[in-house]
C-alpha cells in the first residue's frame, strides 16, 4: 500500500483504527506509528500473527486464521475507502475496488484455502458496509479529528487509540 503523503497515511491509518473498532477487533492492535514505513504503520498484537499449533485442533486454528483474515480484508478496504471518501471527498473507482478484491482473493486462497466465490460475498458485504460508514458525516468528523491528532502525536498505543476514539464519540 502506497501513500501519497503523510496526510494520506494518517487517513489510511485512521480508517483502519475505526475499522478495528467496527469489527470489534481492537484487542488485535498494538500501536499505530505514522513514521513507520508502508503497512508497518499499524502494528498488531502477537495474537494477530498466530499461525497455528500442533497442540490445537486444525479446525480451531483455521477458524482463528479465518477470523483474522476477515479483519485484514476489512482493514484494507477501510484504509482505501477512508482515504478516498473522507480525505479526497470522492468514490473509489472500479479498478481500485477490483485490485482490493483480487488481493483479498489471493490472501483468502493463501491463508484459508478459500476460492473466489467464497471470498467475493464477504468482500462485498464489508465493502458495502464500510461505504456507508465512511459516507456518514458524523464519522467523517471523527476521522478528521483522529487523523489530525495522529499527525501531531505520531504514535498511539492501543489504549490511546481507544481513548481518543471514545473522546471523539465513536
C-alpha positions in Angstrom: 0.0 0.0 0.0 1.5 3.3 -1.1 0.7 6.6 0.5 0.9 9.9 -1.4 2.0 11.9 1.6 1.8 12.0 5.4 -1.8 13.3 5.4 -2.9 10.4 3.2 -1.1 7.9 5.5 -2.9 9.4 8.6 -6.3 9.0 6.9 -5.5 5.4 5.9 -4.4 4.6 9.5 -7.5 6.4 10.9 -9.6 4.3 8.6 -8.0 1.1 9.9 -8.3 2.2 13.5 -12.0 2.8 13.0 -12.3 -0.4 11.1 -10.8 -2.3 14.1 -13.4 -0.7 16.3 -16.2 -1.5 13.9 -15.1 -5.1 13.6 -14.8 -5.4 17.4 -11.1 -6.3 17.0 -9.4 -3.5 18.9 -7.6 -6.1 21.0 -5.6 -7.1 17.9 -3.9 -3.7 17.8 -0.6 -2.9 19.5 0.0 0.6 18.2 0.0 2.9 15.3 3.1 4.9 14.2 2.9 7.1 11.1 6.7 7.4 11.0 6.9 3.6 10.1 7.1 2.5 6.5 4.1 1.3 4.5 1.8 -1.2 6.2 4.2 -1.3 9.3 2.5 1.9 10.5 -0.1 -0.3 12.1 1.4 -2.8 14.5 -0.7 -5.7 15.7 -0.6 -7.7 18.9 1.2 -11.1 18.7 -2.1 -12.9 18.7 -2.8 -11.4 15.3 0.1 -13.4 13.7 -1.0 -16.7 15.1 -0.4 -19.4 12.5 -1.5 -22.5 14.4 0.0 -25.0 16.7 0.3 -28.8 16.6 -1.4 -28.9 20.0 -4.5 -27.0 18.8 -7.1 -28.9 16.6 -6.8 -27.9 12.9 -10.4 -26.7 12.7 -9.9 -24.3 15.7 -6.7 -23.0 14.1 -8.4 -22.5 10.8 -11.3 -20.6 12.3 -8.8 -18.3 14.2 -6.9 -17.6 11.0 -10.1 -17.1 9.0 -11.4 -14.6 11.5 -8.1 -12.6 11.3 -8.2 -12.9 7.5 -11.7 -11.3 7.6 -10.4 -8.4 9.8 -7.3 -7.9 7.5 -9.6 -7.7 4.4 -11.8 -5.2 6.2 -8.9 -3.1 7.2 -7.5 -2.9 3.6 -11.0 -1.8 2.5 -11.3 0.7 5.3 -7.9 2.1 4.5 -8.7 2.7 0.9 -12.3 3.9 1.4 -11.3 6.3 4.2 -8.6 7.9 2.2 -10.8 8.2 -0.9 -14.1 9.2 0.7 -13.0 11.3 3.6 -9.8 12.8 2.6 -10.4 13.2 -1.2 -14.2 13.5 -0.9 -14.6 11.1 -3.8 -15.5 7.5 -4.5 -13.2 4.5 -5.1 -13.1 3.7 -8.8 -13.9 0.3 -10.1 -10.2 -0.5 -10.9 -9.1 0.1 -7.3 -12.0 -1.8 -5.9 -11.1 -4.8 -8.2 -7.5 -4.6 -7.1 -8.6 -4.8 -3.4 -10.9 -7.8 -4.3 -8.0 -9.5 -6.2 -5.7 -9.1 -3.2 -8.4 -10.4 -0.8 -8.9 -13.4 -3.1 -5.2 -14.1 -3.2 -4.9 -13.8 0.6 -8.1 -16.0 1.1 -6.6 -18.7 -1.0 -3.2 -18.5 0.6 -4.3 -18.3 4.3 -7.6 -20.2 4.3 -7.8 -22.1 1.0 -10.9 -20.1 0.0 -12.0 -19.8 -3.6 -13.0 -16.5 -5.2 -16.7 -17.4 -5.0 -16.3 -17.8 -1.2 -14.3 -14.5 -0.8 -16.4 -12.3 -3.0 -19.6 -12.2 -0.9 -17.6 -11.5 2.2 -15.7 -8.7 0.4 -18.9 -7.2 -1.0 -20.6 -7.2 2.4 -17.6 -5.5 4.1 -17.2 -3.1 1.2 -20.9 -2.1 1.2 -21.0 -1.7 5.0 -17.8 0.4 5.1 -19.1 2.6 2.2 -22.0 3.5 4.5 -19.7 4.1 7.5 -17.3 6.4 5.7 -20.1 8.2 3.9 -21.6 9.2 7.3 -20.9 12.9 8.1 -20.5 12.2 11.8 -18.0 9.5 11.3 -16.1 11.7 8.8 -15.8 14.4 11.5 -14.4 11.8 13.9 -11.9 10.6 11.2 -10.8 14.2 10.5 -10.1 14.8 14.2 -8.4 11.4 14.7 -6.2 11.9 11.6 -5.2 15.4 12.9 -4.4 14.1 16.3 -2.4 11.2 14.9 -0.4 13.6 12.7 0.5 15.7 15.7 1.3 12.8 18.2 2.9 10.5 15.6 2.4 7.3 17.6 -0.6 6.0 19.5 -0.8 2.8 21.6 -3.9 0.6 21.6 -5.1 2.3 24.8 -4.5 5.8 23.4 -6.4 4.9 20.2 -9.3 3.6 22.2 -9.3 6.6 24.4 -9.1 9.0 21.5 -12.0 7.3 19.7 -14.0 7.4 22.9 -13.3 11.1 23.3 -14.4 11.7 19.8 -17.7 9.9 20.5 -17.1 6.8 18.4 
